[in-house]
Amino acid sequence: MKETALVIGATGMVGMEVTKQLLDSDQVGLVKVVVRKAFPLEHSKLQVLLLDWNEVDQWGEEISADQVHCCLGTTRKKAGSLAAFRAVDVDLVLAVGRRARLWCRSFTVVSSQGANPMSIWPYLKAKGDMEMGLRRLGMDRLNIVRPGLLLGQRAESRPAERLAMRIMKPMMGIMRGRLRFLRPVSDQKLAEFMLHIAAAPEKGIYHYENQDFN
């Protein structure tokens, strides 16, 4: 029987690519996306859910799915403050996890290379806090993917990320062996990996580092 998939954060770079690949997958019969406004894709397998993000705890069986892909994420600059950034990258992700775990078999979340709740860097600490919170929810299968620099076309401008890309692209050829963890990863490759691990039947908590899908 074909599975149902739910994508949270489907309008972002990774979320959009995950959604496209799920729609193309022969293993998935229905793809649900939760968005705030109209979604740019149309497909016979696509179900767009316009839900209130301020009332995640009230979401019901409309979000039920076999596999959930959580691609939520913002930046401190875009959010406007550290508190607003954590409200999305930590609090909102955990709220989604609490609801989704009631129905899903597999929950896959995009974190970050270097995520650590003890980090002195606010971004990496937030990702580490988010991971720790999800691990405590007791999901059947939790997949935590930690990409490094992501290559792809973002809707919003991230100057620091573009600069890092320009610096690292000429060095791709030497980032092999023990240096694979430094290689940037494309949104297509990351999405493909996420679909692969989401289909795995084993239960438990699994962590995947940048070199695992690069």
Residue pairs with C-beta under 8 A, 6 or more apart in sequence:
1 29
2 26
2 27
2 28
2 29
2 30
3 27
3 28
3 29
3 65
3 66
3 67
3 199
4 28
4 29
4 30
4 31
4 32
4 64
4 65
4 66
4 67
5 22
5 28
5 30
5 31
5 32
5 65
5 66
5 67
5 68
5 69
5 198
6 31
6 32
6 33
6 34
6 63
6 64
6 65
6 67
6 68
6 69
6 100
6 104
7 15
7 18
7 19
7 22
7 31
7 32
7 33
7 34
7 68
7 69
7 71
8 15
8 34
8 68
8 69
8 70
8 71
8 72
8 96
8 100
9 15
9 70
9 71
9 72
9 73
9 110
10 16
10 18
10 19
10 33
10 34
10 35
10 39
10 71
11 35
11 39
11 155
12 71
12 72
12 73
12 154
12 155
13 150
13 152
13 153
13 154
13 155
13 187
14 71
14 110
14 150
14 152
14 187
14 190
14 191
15 33
15 69
15 71
15 72
16 41
16 187
17 152
17 187
17 188
17 190
17 191
18 69
18 71
18 191
18 194
18 195
19 31
19 33
19 41
19 46
20 41
20 191
21 188
21 191
21 192
21 195
22 28
22 31
22 69
22 195
23 31
23 41
23 43
23 45
23 46
25 195
27 199
28 45
29 45
30 45
30 47
31 43
31 45
31 46
31 47
32 46
32 47
32 48
32 49
32 62
32 63
32 65
33 39
33 46
33 47
33 48
33 49
34 49
34 51
34 63
35 48
35 49
35 50
36 50
36 53
37 50
38 48
39 46
39 48
49 62
49 63
51 59
51 62
51 63
52 58
53 92
56 92
56 95
56 96
56 98
56 99
57 95
57 98
57 99
59 99
61 103
63 99
63 100
63 103
64 102
64 103
64 104
65 100
65 103
65 104
66 104
66 105
66 106
67 104
67 105
67 106
67 107
67 108
67 198
67 199
68 96
68 100
68 104
68 106
68 107
68 108
69 108
69 194
69 198
70 93
70 96
70 97
70 100
70 107
70 108
70 109
70 110
71 110
72 88
72 89
72 92
72 93
72 96
72 110
73 88
73 89
73 110
74 85
74 88
74 89
75 85
75 158
76 82
76 85
76 122
76 123
78 156
79 85
79 87
79 88
82 122
85 122
85 123
85 126
86 126
86 129
89 126
89 127
89 130
90 126
90 129
90 130
90 133
93 109
93 130
93 133
93 134
94 130
94 133
94 134
94 137
97 107
97 109
97 133
97 134
97 137
97 139
98 137
100 107
101 107
101 137
101 138
101 139
101 140
104 139
104 140
105 140
105 141
106 140
106 141
106 143
106 197
106 198
106 199
106 200
107 134
107 139
107 141
107 142
107 143
108 143
108 145
108 194
108 197
108 198
109 130
109 131
109 134
109 142
109 143
109 144
109 145
110 145
110 147
110 190
110 194
111 127
111 130
111 131
111 144
111 145
111 146
112 123
112 124
112 127
112 146
112 147
112 148
113 146
113 147
113 148
113 181
113 209
113 210
114 121
114 124
114 127
114 146
115 124
115 127
115 128
115 130
115 131
115 146
116 124
116 125
116 127
116 128
117 125
117 128
117 129
117 131
117 132
118 125
118 128
119 125
119 128
131 144
134 142
134 144
135 142
135 205
139 205
140 203
141 200
141 202
141 203
141 204
141 205
141 206
142 204
142 205
142 206
143 194
143 197
143 198
143 206
143 208
144 205
144 206
144 207
144 208
145 190
145 193
145 194
145 197
145 208
145 213
146 207
146 208
146 209
146 210
147 185
147 190
147 210
147 213
148 181
148 182
148 183
148 184
148 185
148 210
149 161
149 164
149 165
149 168
149 184
149 185
150 161
150 184
150 185
150 186
150 187
150 190
151 165
151 184
151 185
151 186
151 187
152 186
152 187
152 188
154 161
165 184
168 175
168 182
168 184
169 184
172 183
172 184
175 182
175 183
180 210
180 211
180 214
181 209
181 210
181 211
181 214
182 210
183 210
183 211
183 214
185 210
185 213
185 214
189 213
189 214
190 213
192 213
193 208
193 212
193 213
197 206
197 208
